[in-house]
Amino acid sequence: MQDNLDILSRAVNQWSKQDRPVSQTPIATELEKILDLKLGEEGCTSEDLEKAINDYIHYSPDVSQPGFNKLLYSGANHPALLGDWITSLANSTMHTYQVGPVATLMELELIRQWNKLIGFENGEGIMVSGGSQANLIGMMLARHSAYPESKTQGMMGRKLVAYVSEQAHYSNQRAANLLGIGTDNLISVASDDEGKIIPEALEEAIKQTLADGDLPFYIGLTAGTTVIGAYDSVTDVSPIAKKYNIWLHVDGAWGAPVLFSETHKLLIKDSHLVDSFAWDAHKLMNVPLTAAVVLVKQAGSLKPCIAGGGGEYLFHQDANADYNLGERSIQCGRRADALKVWLSWKAIGKQGFAKKIDHLQATKTLCVDKINQHESLEMLAPAAYLNVLFRYIPSSLKAVEAEHEDAVAKLNMAITKTMMAEGGAYSDYARYKGKVGIRLIIANELLTQKHITDLLDQCTVIGKRLEKDFL
């Protein structure tokens, strides 16, 4: 054990170095040649294991640095990191209270607090591996609500139809596939200029489903879309869901933490009106992957929808039966992710998360202002949340006409790749309504005005250097 702790201590020291690039990863075919990845008949020495660990850290992007803004998370949450280590050490599983007693009670407290933020007065929930599983369970609950016979009898030829925005996460397609709904029966509804689902277009799609003799059963809204961070309006869509008796779910995997902030929580106004809600703690709450939750407005909804089997040997009807969370989960072996989230929340409290949201929103506003004032940069979409989508415009162009779009798109893609290759910011590109730009995610609370200025300057310098190759 002591040898392992020594190796861990040295690995943490290597990871903590402030002077290493955000990314120094070669392409896959080159990295395969560098690393010793072969598994053989004989074991190896502890020195070999430590070298493998060091290589793992060296070649992985450093997501803790402010320069890492590619994904919907960044930074280091030390109480949560400690919780992750202890979780692995204890190795509890979460199917019954008996084998995960403390983690079970922590998870139930987290669910109470999450439900309070959303406004679910009589809610429940279960922690899951991520937003994709949370959205899957949301759609599963909707299917059970509309057609409970499907649990035992299958679809029996019945055609159920679901609706999401064209900006919604691809996990909705996976859910429709896994549940037997069929991806052709997941309707992609148009969004407006702010990236929000258009209520009128949604209602027209529902009317068409009914005219076809099919059953509309699920509306999936998004709180914080992946590309521009748009928030679908619960206020506008909830009356439609009620009118047609359709389950209303919100994918808040990325954008839900605004509910911590009194200043910004109106981005999800009327959240209490929905039926279920997805929330990722491993995104803006910055808990180590993976940790998420699906929350349900009506307590007692999960078990009838999900439970089945296990009573012969696992789910005993004893004094702790009501605390056996496994009957609410589609997993059996389930890691005790509650500890790292609970420790994080315990350490800084609700106000700690609120301060982080307010600080990041202020940093986002600063970034958008700099882009709008820059002669060579252009915003491609509004930035209601912490996603900033912009592009570099070549100096040879007064305006980007239709015939230039492809070349400008390729140039901006090249800017992001060049920044990464040269050890700069770890950013990525994204497409939104036919245009390609650089997507900057403002998620690391250590991000300063200087980081923002340096990144935008770097985009401009690289853009000027490369533009002749594309125009």
Solvent accessible surface area in square Angstrom, and as a share of the most:
residue,aa,sasa,rsa
1,M,151,0.67
2,Q,112,0.50
3,D,99,0.51
4,N,96,0.49
5,L,86,0.43
6,D,53,0.28
7,I,18,0.09
8,L,72,0.36
9,S,59,0.38
10,R,121,0.44
11,A,8,0.06
12,V,46,0.26
13,N,96,0.49
14,Q,34,0.15
15,W,71,0.25
16,S,49,0.31
17,K,116,0.49
18,Q,161,0.72
19,D,127,0.66
20,R,29,0.11
21,P,55,0.34
22,V,11,0.06
23,S,14,0.09
24,Q,55,0.25
25,T,63,0.37
26,P,34,0.21
27,I,116,0.59
28,A,75,0.58
29,T,84,0.49
30,E,88,0.39
31,L,32,0.16
32,E,114,0.51
33,K,171,0.73
34,I,93,0.47
35,L,38,0.19
36,D,127,0.66
37,L,116,0.58
38,K,185,0.78
39,L,177,0.88
40,G,68,0.65
41,E,174,0.78
42,E,153,0.69
43,G,77,0.74
44,C,78,0.47
45,T,75,0.44
46,S,56,0.36
47,E,123,0.55
48,D,74,0.38
49,L,97,0.48
50,E,29,0.13
51,K,124,0.53
52,A,58,0.45
53,I,70,0.36
54,N,49,0.25
55,D,29,0.15
56,Y,164,0.63
57,I,26,0.13
58,H,69,0.31
59,Y,40,0.15
60,S,38,0.24
61,P,46,0.29
62,D,4,0.02
63,V,46,0.26
64,S,20,0.13
65,Q,31,0.14
66,P,24,0.15
67,G,19,0.18
68,F,5,0.02
69,N,2,0.01
70,K,50,0.21
71,L,65,0.32
72,L,16,0.08
73,Y,43,0.16
74,S,3,0.02
75,G,12,0.12
76,A,41,0.32
77,N,24,0.13
78,H,116,0.52
79,P,47,0.30
80,A,0,0.00
81,L,42,0.21
82,L,94,0.47
83,G,0,0.00
84,D,26,0.14
85,W,98,0.34
86,I,74,0.38
87,T,6,0.03
88,S,67,0.43
89,L,122,0.61
90,A,70,0.54
91,N,124,0.64
92,S,36,0.23
93,T,37,0.21
94,M,1,0.00
95,H,28,0.13
96,T,7,0.04
97,Y,54,0.20
98,Q,143,0.64
99,V,63,0.36
100,G,1,0.01
101,P,54,0.34
102,V,96,0.55
103,A,11,0.08
104,T,1,0.00
105,L,87,0.43
106,M,29,0.13
107,E,1,0.01
108,L,26,0.13
109,E,56,0.25
110,L,3,0.02
111,I,7,0.04
112,R,139,0.51
113,Q,54,0.24
114,W,0,0.00
115,N,7,0.04
116,K,144,0.61
117,L,30,0.15
118,I,4,0.02
119,G,32,0.31
120,F,7,0.03
121,E,177,0.79
122,N,85,0.44
123,G,23,0.22
124,E,17,0.08
125,G,0,0.00
126,I,0,0.00
127,M,4,0.02
128,V,5,0.03
129,S,48,0.31
130,G,9,0.09
131,G,9,0.09
132,S,58,0.37
133,Q,26,0.11
134,A,0,0.00
135,N,2,0.01
136,L,24,0.12
137,I,0,0.00
138,G,0,0.00
139,M,0,0.00
140,M,32,0.14
141,L,5,0.02
142,A,0,0.00
143,R,35,0.13
144,H,41,0.18
145,S,70,0.45
146,A,43,0.33
147,Y,27,0.10
148,P,65,0.41
149,E,77,0.35
150,S,8,0.05
151,K,84,0.36
152,T,117,0.68
153,Q,104,0.46
154,G,33,0.31
155,M,38,0.17
156,M,138,0.62
157,G,80,0.77
158,R,108,0.40
159,K,94,0.40
160,L,1,0.01
161,V,6,0.04
162,A,0,0.00
163,Y,0,0.00
164,V,8,0.05
165,S,2,0.01
166,E,81,0.36
167,Q,32,0.14
168,A,22,0.17
169,H,50,0.22
170,Y,122,0.46
171,S,2,0.01
172,N,7,0.03
173,Q,99,0.44
174,R,145,0.53
175,A,2,0.01
176,A,0,0.00
177,N,97,0.50
178,L,125,0.62
179,L,19,0.09
180,G,49,0.47
181,I,7,0.03
182,G,28,0.27
183,T,67,0.39
184,D,132,0.68
185,N,25,0.13
186,L,22,0.11
187,I,59,0.30
188,S,75,0.49
189,V,5,0.03
190,A,46,0.36
191,S,10,0.06
192,D,52,0.27
193,D,121,0.63
194,E,88,0.40
195,G,0,0.00
196,K,67,0.29
197,I,5,0.02
198,I,51,0.26
199,P,29,0.18
200,E,119,0.53
201,A,33,0.25
202,L,0,0.00
203,E,34,0.15
204,E,108,0.49
205,A,21,0.16
206,I,0,0.00
207,K,94,0.40
208,Q,106,0.47
209,T,9,0.05
210,L,83,0.41
211,A,84,0.65
212,D,86,0.45
213,G,62,0.60
214,D,28,0.14
215,L,40,0.20
216,P,6,0.04
217,F,2,0.01
218,Y,1,0.00
219,I,0,0.00
220,G,3,0.03
221,L,2,0.01
222,T,8,0.04
223,A,3,0.03
224,G,4,0.04
225,T,2,0.01
226,T,40,0.23
227,V,31,0.18
228,I,3,0.02
229,G,0,0.00
230,A,3,0.02
231,Y,8,0.03
232,D,7,0.04
233,S,30,0.20
234,V,5,0.03
235,T,55,0.32
236,D,75,0.39
237,V,0,0.00
238,S,3,0.02
239,P,78,0.49
240,I,15,0.08
241,A,4,0.03
242,K,134,0.57
243,K,136,0.58
244,Y,42,0.16
245,N,139,0.71
246,I,8,0.04
247,W,38,0.13
248,L,3,0.01
249,H,1,0.00
250,V,2,0.01
251,D,12,0.06
252,G,0,0.00
253,A,12,0.09
254,W,4,0.02
255,G,0,0.00
256,A,0,0.00
257,P,2,0.01
258,V,0,0.00
259,L,12,0.06
260,F,1,0.00
261,S,0,0.00
262,E,120,0.54
263,T,95,0.55
264,H,45,0.20
265,K,73,0.31
266,L,125,0.62
267,L,53,0.26
268,I,8,0.04
269,K,113,0.48
270,D,36,0.19
271,S,7,0.05
272,H,78,0.35
273,L,49,0.25
274,V,0,0.00
275,D,40,0.21
276,S,0,0.00
277,F,0,0.00
278,A,0,0.00
279,W,0,0.00
280,D,0,0.00
281,A,0,0.00
282,H,13,0.06
283,K,38,0.16
284,L,3,0.01
285,M,1,0.01
286,N,17,0.09
287,V,3,0.02
288,P,33,0.21
289,L,97,0.48
290,T,58,0.34
291,A,0,0.00
292,A,0,0.00
293,V,0,0.00
294,V,0,0.00
295,L,0,0.00
296,V,0,0.00
297,K,74,0.31
298,Q,103,0.46
299,A,41,0.31
300,G,48,0.46
301,S,24,0.16
302,L,0,0.00
303,K,93,0.39
304,P,70,0.44
305,C,4,0.03
306,I,24,0.12
307,A,20,0.15
308,G,74,0.72
309,G,60,0.58
310,G,14,0.13
311,G,47,0.45
312,E,151,0.68
313,Y,149,0.57
314,L,27,0.14
315,F,22,0.09
316,H,87,0.39
317,Q,142,0.63
318,D,80,0.42
319,A,102,0.79
320,N,54,0.28
321,A,21,0.16
322,D,117,0.61
323,Y,89,0.34
324,N,12,0.06
325,L,1,0.01
326,G,7,0.06
327,E,24,0.11
328,R,49,0.18
329,S,8,0.05
330,I,70,0.36
331,Q,55,0.25
332,C,73,0.44
333,G,59,0.56
334,R,12,0.04
335,R,97,0.35
336,A,6,0.04
337,D,16,0.08
338,A,0,0.00
339,L,30,0.15
340,K,0,0.00
341,V,0,0.00
342,W,63,0.22
343,L,44,0.22
344,S,2,0.01
345,W,30,0.11
346,K,141,0.60
347,A,60,0.46
348,I,83,0.42
349,G,25,0.24
350,K,79,0.33
351,Q,112,0.50
352,G,18,0.18
353,F,7,0.03
354,A,8,0.06
355,K,141,0.60
356,K,16,0.07
357,I,3,0.01
358,D,53,0.28
359,H,79,0.35
360,L,0,0.00
361,Q,8,0.03
362,A,64,0.49
363,T,10,0.06
364,K,16,0.07
365,T,69,0.40
366,L,57,0.28
367,C,0,0.00
368,V,24,0.14
369,D,60,0.31
370,K,50,0.21
371,I,0,0.00
372,N,98,0.50
373,Q,149,0.66
374,H,54,0.24
375,E,165,0.74
376,S,9,0.06
377,L,10,0.05
378,E,60,0.27
379,M,36,0.16
380,L,27,0.14
381,A,11,0.09
382,P,67,0.42
383,A,19,0.15
384,A,48,0.37
385,Y,0,0.00
386,L,0,0.00
387,N,1,0.00
388,V,0,0.00
389,L,2,0.01
390,F,0,0.00
391,R,5,0.02
392,Y,0,0.00
393,I,31,0.16
394,P,1,0.01
395,S,84,0.54
396,S,83,0.54
397,L,30,0.15
398,K,214,0.91
399,A,54,0.42
400,V,28,0.16
401,E,89,0.40
402,A,90,0.70
403,E,132,0.59
404,H,39,0.18
405,E,39,0.18
406,D,92,0.48
407,A,22,0.17
408,V,0,0.00
409,A,10,0.08
410,K,102,0.43
411,L,0,0.00
412,N,0,0.00
413,M,41,0.18
414,A,20,0.16
415,I,0,0.00
416,T,0,0.00
417,K,113,0.48
418,T,25,0.15
419,M,0,0.00
420,M,45,0.20
421,A,90,0.70
422,E,97,0.44
423,G,33,0.32
424,G,16,0.15
425,A,11,0.08
426,Y,31,0.12
427,S,0,0.00
428,D,31,0.16
429,Y,79,0.30
430,A,16,0.12
431,R,143,0.52
432,Y,12,0.04
433,K,99,0.42
434,G,52,0.50
435,K,82,0.35
436,V,3,0.02
437,G,0,0.00
438,I,0,0.00
439,R,29,0.11
440,L,1,0.00
441,I,2,0.01
442,I,0,0.00
443,A,2,0.02
444,N,4,0.02
445,E,86,0.39
446,L,116,0.58
447,L,9,0.04
448,T,66,0.38
449,Q,103,0.46
450,K,141,0.60
451,H,71,0.32
452,I,2,0.01
453,T,46,0.27
454,D,66,0.34
455,L,13,0.07
456,L,5,0.03
457,D,69,0.36
458,Q,47,0.21
459,C,0,0.00
460,T,11,0.07
461,V,92,0.53
462,I,3,0.02
463,G,0,0.00
464,K,113,0.48
465,R,104,0.38
466,L,29,0.14
467,E,23,0.10
468,K,147,0.62
469,D,97,0.50
470,F,65,0.27
471,L,87,0.43
